[in-house]
């Protein structure tokens, strides 16, 4: 089945918006014409065009749909937390047209059948494209290699072990050699398991004062250094996801300067949270990797600004209320992140740290390029995957404004600036505010 073709044909005219497409070096106020699921023209009306629907985007940005490299849709296997239908609906409301689903579903994404099932369910829902990331080892158990070639043929954009332990570095080496053979990108979430107690926060004064287990930054950097050495040895394409500390930014920058084929992303919430915010044992701040120090937060922002961190992701992890209602260390880690993904990331533009074009690169163009996806741009004749974003709209994040099944976010009650008004998936309206 072709999971990319539009459900039906509709002619849409988006008027007066500021169209931003870094791939075409385009930044101008223009009308956008969509027909047959494709971008039929920008600025110049196609011959014989007659719109079935018009949207006035005056004062708003018309940008490629966001491409999120790290999200959980909780299907199959965790229906109490969400479903492909609920989470792709929430993604569309967040301006996301493509998202990568991590392999820790139930069953694990280590067979063709599971990978295809997820894509079929997303296609049926019609809100956003879901691209699975396959398991690097069978069952994510860290012993036997998964059938990576079959997973790639089934539509997986890469493979990952997430933060699950491997039997040995030799197993990792074999996995990377195998992935390199098929030119598969490996998504790392580098972490030394023996240094990561369950329910932990950043190892520092806050953890000591609250009596919570501490996870030092070296839990990340020790594993990251090893992974970079094996990447250099095998030549595999590697993407390091959700890095959390200044030392990791330095390691990635050094590797890139030496010509290693590595990229990195950071979850947007890591640009705003620090370990001191855990005071009060608020489980909404229980994330992994943990929020670290103010110096680490600033280093991550500097990494995004410099381009060492070339991608921003949501790290969306919806949970049911019960999962966050236990004592802090016993609660599930992660937060529901789609709703604040674009507004919080756009604050980097409001604060003068990124231009609008650089922002679009990090949420759309760069992640699409990384996984060889024909998205993240508004080229004429390309699939019309885009969103209209009002950078001046002010609103308050409340539970009833979150379309995800999970309402677990520390940003509840925060006033945000910038809101998605319209999202198109393959030329079909997948979300419209109001």
N, C-alpha and C positions, 0 to 999 in steps of 0.2 A: 504494500500500500504506500502511496505517496503521501507522507504526512505533512507536506508543505503547501499543497494546493489549497486555494480558498474554498470555503463552503459554498458561496454563491457570489454572483457578480453584482456590484453596486457601484454607481458613479458618485464620487464624493468630491466636494470642493471645499478646501480649507483656505479661507481668505485672510489676507492682511497679517499673517503671522511672520515672525522673524525666523527664517529658515536657517538652521545651523547644521552643516554637514562637513566635518573636518576632512573626510576623505576627498571631497570635491573642492576643498578650501572655499566653502560657500557660507556666507553670513550676510543675509540680506532679507529685507521685507519683501515677501512675494506670495502669490497664490500657489497652492499645490493642488494638482489635479490627479485624481485616482480613478482608474477604470479597470475592470476585469481583474481586480486584485493587485494591480501593478501601479507604480507611479508613472502616470502618462505625461506629466509635464510639470515644470516648476517655472513660474513667471510668465509662461506663454501658453495660452489656452489651445488645446489640441483641436483640430478641425472637427466640427460637428459635435463637440462635447456638450452634453446637457446633464446637469447634476441631479441626482435623486435626493441628495442631502447636502446642505451647506452648513459650514461652521465658521463663525467669525472669530478669528484668533488674534484680533488686534491687541497689542501689548503683551502677547504670549510668545513662547518659543515653540517652534515646530522642529522636533528633533527625532533622530532614529530611536526606535524602541530600545529600552535597556536590555542588555544581555547579562544575566546574573549567573556567575560561575559556581555558586554555592548556595543551594537551597534544598530543603526537605519538604516533600509534598505528602509524606506520611502514608502513602499507598504504594504497594500493598502492605498490609500488616498492622497498621496502627490507626484504625478508623476513629478511635476515641480522641485523637489529636488533630485529625484533619483528613482530607481526601484530595485527590487530584483535582476534582471539581472545585472544592472550596479554595484550595491554595492557588490554583491558576486564576480563579476569579479575583482573588486578592492581588495576584501578580499583575493582572491587567489593570486594576485600579491604581497600581503603583507605577504604571508606564512601562512594565516589563513585558516584552513580547517573546523572549526566549530565556529559558532557565535550565541549568544543569542540575539534575537530580542525583544525589549521592547514593552509593551502592548499599547502604545499611538499611535497606527495606527488609520486609519479612514476607517471602523469601528474599535472600540476598540477590543482588543483580550479578550473578555469575553464570547465567545461562541466557541463551538467545530468547527463550520464551518469556522470561521476566522483562527483559529489555524491550521487547516488542509490545508486551502488554501495557507497559507504562506509556509508551508513545501512542498506542491506540486509544487509551483512556483520555489522554490529553487532547488528541485529535477530536474525539467525540464531544468533549466539553467545549472546545472551540475558543478558549480564552487566551492561551499562550502555548507556544511550543515547549515541550519538555524533552530534553536531550539527556539520556542516562549516562552516567559515568560508571563503568563496570568495575567489579571487584578485581583486585590484582591477584589475590589468592582465593582458592575455593572456600566459600563460606566466610571469607575474611578471617580465616583461622590461622593464617600465617605459615602454613606448611607447604601445600601443593599449589603450583601455579594454576591460575584460572585459564580458560580457553580464550585468550585475548583476541586471537584472530576471529573467532566466531562472534565475540562481543562487538568487535569493530564492524563486522559485516551486518550485525543486527542494529547498528545505529549508535553505538556507544562512542562518545567523542574522546574518551580517554579512559584510564584506569587509575584506581587509588586503593590504598590500604587504610585510608583515613588515619585515625589514631589507634588503630588496633595493632597489637604487638606482632612482630615477626619472629619466627623460630630462631633466626640467626641473620647476620649480615650477608652470609652466603646466599640465603634465600632471596634477599633483596637484590643482590647482584644478579642472580639468574632472572628475576622478574624484569629488571631494567634492561638486560641484554635482550630478552624476549620482546619487550615492548619496543625497543629500538629497531628490531628486525622488521616490525610492522609499522614503523613510524608513528607509534601511538604516544601521545603526550601522557606523562605520568603526573598526577595531581598529588602533591605531598602535603600532609599536615604534620610537620615534623614535631616529634615529641618523644622524649625518653621516658618510657612508662614507669620505670622504677623510681622516678623523681616526682611522680604525679599522683598524690593520694586522692582518693575519691572525695568529692565535695570540697575541693580545695579552692583557695583564693591565692592571689599573689603573695609570695613569701616576703613579708615585711612587717612593719610595726602594727598595721591594722590587723593582720592575721594573728599576730602574737596577742594583741589586746583582746580580741574577740575569742581567742582559743580555737581558731579554725585551722585546719591543715594548710600548710603553705606549699605553693608550687613555684620554685625559683625560676628565673628567666633562663638559667642554664639548662633546664629541662627541655627547652626549645632549641637553644643554640648548640648543645652537644649533638642532638639528633640532626640538626640542620647542617652542621659542619660535616658529619659523616655522609649525609645524603648528597651534599655538594661534591664530595670526593668521588663518590660512586657515579654521579652524573658525569663528571669529567672523565672518568675511566671508560664509561660505556658510550658516551656521546648522545644519550637519550634526551629528548626534549622534556623539560621539567618545568612545572609550575608550582610554586610554593604558596599555599593558601593560608590566609588568616594569620599572618605573622603578627607578633604582639609586642615586640621590644626593640629598643634601639640597637642592641648588638646584632639582632637578626637583619635589620636594615643594612648594617655595615657589611655583614657577611654576603648578602645578596649583591650589594654594590660592588664589592671586590670581585665576586664571581663574574658579574656582567662585564666589568672592566677587563677581565682576562679572556673574555670572548666565550664564556660558557653559555649554552642555549637555555637560559633560565629566565623566568619571569616571576612576578610575585603580586599578590593582592592583599588587601586588608579589609576586614569587615568594617562598615561605616561606624558601627557603635564604638569600635576601639579608638576612634578619633575624638570621642566625647567622654568616655568613661574612664575613671581611675579607681584604684583599689580602695581609696578612702571612702568612696561612695557606698561601700558595703556596710558601713556603720548602720546599726539597727537591724542587721540580719535580713535585709530585704532580699528575698530569693529571686526577684526579677533581675538582680545584678549578678546572679550566678551564671557565668558564661565560661566557655572553655575554647581557647585559652583564656585565662583570667584577665580582667582589666588590670593594667599594671600602673606604674608611677606616672606622675605628670611629665617627667623627663622622657619616658618612653612614648607617651602620647604625642608630645611635641616632635619626637624623632619620626614617628609614623607619619605625621602631617608633612614634615619636611621631605620624607621619602616619596609621598604622593606628589608633592609639588615638583620635586626634581625629576620624577619619572622612574626612579628606581622601583617604586611600587606603581606599576602601570595600570592596575585594575582595581576598581572598587566593587565589592560584593556585599550582599545582604547578610549572608550566613543565617538565613531564615530557618528557625526551628520552632514551630508552633507546639504548644503543650496544652493539655486540659488543665483546668484549675487545680485539680487534686495533685498534679505533678509538681506544683509550686507551693503546696500548702503544708509541707513537712518542715521539720527543723532544717536549717540552711544546708548542712552537709548532706542531707538525705534527699534534697530536691533534685529534679532533673536540670541539667545545664542547658543554656540556650534561650534565645528570645525570639518572639514573633517580630520580624524585621521589615516586611514588605512596605508597610504603611509609611514608615519614616525614611525609606531608602533614598528617594530623590530629594525630599526637602532637606534632610540633614547633609547629604553630600553636596547639595547646591549652596549650603552655607559657606563652603570653601570659596565659592564665587563671590558671595556677599561680603566675605571677609578679605577679598583681594588676593587670595592665595592661588586661585586658578582663574583663567579666562573661561568664558562659556564654552569655547571650542575645546579647551583642554578637559573641561568637565565631561563633555560628550565623548571625548576620546576614552576616558577612564571608565565610563559606565556602559558604553555601547561599542565604539569602533575597536578598541584594543581587545576586549574579551572575544568579540566575534572573530577578529583576525587570529587570535591565539588558537582557537579551535577550528580554524579553516571554515568558518560559517559565512555564507553570503548574506550578511545582515550588518547592522551597525552603520548603515549609510542610506542615502536617499537618492541613489542614482536612477536616472530615467530608465524605465523598463524593469527595474528591480521590484521584488515583492514589497508591497506597501505595509511595512512594519514600522510604525511610528507612534509618537505620542505628542500631544499638545500640553505644554506645561506653563502654568501661570506663575512666574517667579515672584509676584507681588502679593499673591493671595495669602491671607493670614487665617489660620484655623487652629483649633485645639484638638490634640489627639485624645480621643475618648473611646471607650470600648465599642460604642455603637458606630464609630467611624472606621473600625477595623473589620474588613471583610474576611480575613483569615479566621479559621475556627479557633486559633489560639490568640488570646488577648494578653499574653505574657510579655510585657515590655516595660522597662524602667522609664520610658519616655511618656507614659500615660499622664495626661494633664498638661503636657508641655505645649506651649504655643509654637507652631511651626510656620515658617514662611516659605511659600511655594507649594503648588498643588497640581496634580495631574487633572486635566479637564476632559481629555479624550484620548483613547488608545485604539489603534487599528492593528489588527492581526491579519496579514495577507489581504489587506483591503477591506476587511470586515470589521465593523465597529464592535470591539470586545468590551469597551467600557466608555461610559459617558457620565460625568459627575451630575448628580441630580436626576 
